[in-house]
């Protein structure tokens, strides 16, 4: 978040070692002994996985490697919110409608990206070398910059105030140092002190009561909200619990972000077709695709508990949209948790009342993106009067908010994300179709770049998404409000089921909305691994002594529980 770098090239890297549960998933995944096994008599046993997004595919992949048979159900398409789009029937650049920025600190995510030979390049975020140049436009005045040093002192003062208020009450440097060195005890000590202090404090409330920002005119806080630093503006997150923001900035999730060459959907597609080198039970060449005959099963319509003849809880029955029903000893549900009450008929007895409350209280962020394909990266043309590029990565207080320019190589059509917005800004676009959105966006950008004819370069149809309007998602990702820590703690720790009543066992929640870092792919991966540990343990399996799993170290690292 800072304008100035805070680490030297030789310092250990900050990773997404989440302070709520700082289990080192990257070490667990990379260990030579593997992440665990099940008894041979369980080989081939079927486990249902609801959702073929990243979390579901990671869970299914690891279950398959153990010799189990994952059965994946999917309501739409493989990939979930790692969704790519093109103008209908047209070749050309791929627009990432969901996840498009992946921080290098997300080591668990990149474990799979590297395994699948996914190529990435730095994302052209504002004020980064990948962007080349940035224009910040506020109150009708535009500022051009190639580095942060090119901006007026006002912006440096805003950035310094943000750095100062993080140090003032949030132990920022101490926490990052503990994360770098993997000092888990210090991470827990610092974080467990902050959770009760800030659970009920909003982001805007934290800023307003900080010494740094309260000593400055309101315009400084307003500018921080509108353009921020790192990935852009923060004001759509101002209603959030401040703990949500700390979880992002502590682990550098907002820094050193990469895009996937060819589109983010490549990763789930390759994972679906990937045949691991080593697996228990299954013959060489087995993949998730081959286990499913090339396609996952259809959308789930109901999840019911089957009672044994003596009245005790038995298997869980899954019914798909075509009426087919199958019984499973264990189920991993990776869909947006709201769907478990809003679209899928789920036995109330499967979850405790407290967990149902946590599911219902989940708060989802709205998000909208609109892309256009252009004939070439014309923004690299040089204005003869200014000597600058004619267009830049743009942050503004206008409707478009964030505009990103995505080059796809010499001689290739390019892509412009005309607008990427969240929450109230996203809802402003919701009633408009793609063409209307583009017309308004071009009008806004024309005020910033009056001599640039963006429309003359557009080819094909626009590509747009509003995630809150998709019935399979109902929002982009979870985003906790003040007072929501208790709900998130219940959701996240659900994989630890030893103390649950028998009726509540056997179904495991996973997905980034269950994680502490909603909206980040790393959270989808790690909660999928938590669910795998739960299923493995339920079926009599275990980890190796030299590579304990998240459940094995739970008591040591577990999230603090508020009274």
Number of C-alpha atoms within 10 A of each C-alpha: 21 18 17 12 8 10 12 8 7 6 11 13 18 22 23 30 26 21 26 20 23 23 23 19 23 18 14 20 18 13 12 10 14 17 25 22 25 21 13 13 10 18 17 16 16 20 21 24 26 28 30 28 24 30 32 33 28 24 28 29 22 22 27 28 23 27 23 25 23 25 20 26 24 23 20 14 14 22 25 26 23 21 21 21 18 21 19 10 7 10 10 19 24 22 27 26 27 24 20 20 23 25 24 21 21 23 21 26 25 19 17 18 20 13 13 17 10 17 15 17 12 18 24 25 28 30 27 20 14 16 21 18 22 27 22 25 20 15 9 11 10 15 14 21 20 18 16 19 13 13 17 12 11 12 20 17 15 24 20 18 24 23 18 18 21 20 14 13 14 19 15 19 14 15 22 22 19 20 24 17 14 18 13 18 13 16 23 23 12 17 23 17 12 16 18 17 12 20 21 18 19 23 23 19 15 18 21 17 12 18 15 19 22 15 12 14 9 11 12 20 20 15 20 20 19 23 24 22 23 21 22 22 21 20 20 17 21 17 16 24 25 24 26 22 18 18 19 19 18 26 23 22 25 20 22 18 22 19 20 21 14 18 22 27 26 20 23 25 19 17 23 25 16 18 20 17 9 12 18 17 16 18 11 12 13 17 21 24 18 14 16 15 10 12 16 23 20 20 19 24 19 18 22 17 22 15 13 10 8 7 8 10 18 19 19 22 18 22 20 19 13 11 12 12 14 14 19 19 18 23 27 28 22 28 27 25 22 22 17 21 14 12 13 16 15 18 14 16 12 21 20 14 11 13 17 20 13 21 23 16 15 21 18 23 21 24 25 25 25 26 28 25 25 22 17 19 22 18 18 16 12 13 14 9 6 8 9 17 17 16 24 24 27 29 26 25 17 18 18 27 23 25 26 22 25 21 20 17 10 9 9 14 21 24 23 23 23 24 25 20 23 20 18 13 18 23 17 14 23 19 11 12 12 17 14 11 22 23 11 15 19 18 15 17 22 14 13 20 16 10 11 16 12 17 12 9 15 18 17 16 16 22 23 25 21 23 24 21 17 11 12 18 18 18 21 25 26 22 23 29 24 17 16 19 24 15 20 23 21 19 24 23 20 22 26 19 19 11 8 13 12 13 17 18 25 24 27 27 24 34 33 26 31 30 28 27 23 23 21 22 25 28 26 29 27 26 29 31 29 24 29 27 26 27 25 23 19 17 17 12 18 19 20 13 10 11 18 15 24 29 21 15 13 15 9 15 19 18 20 17 12 11 5
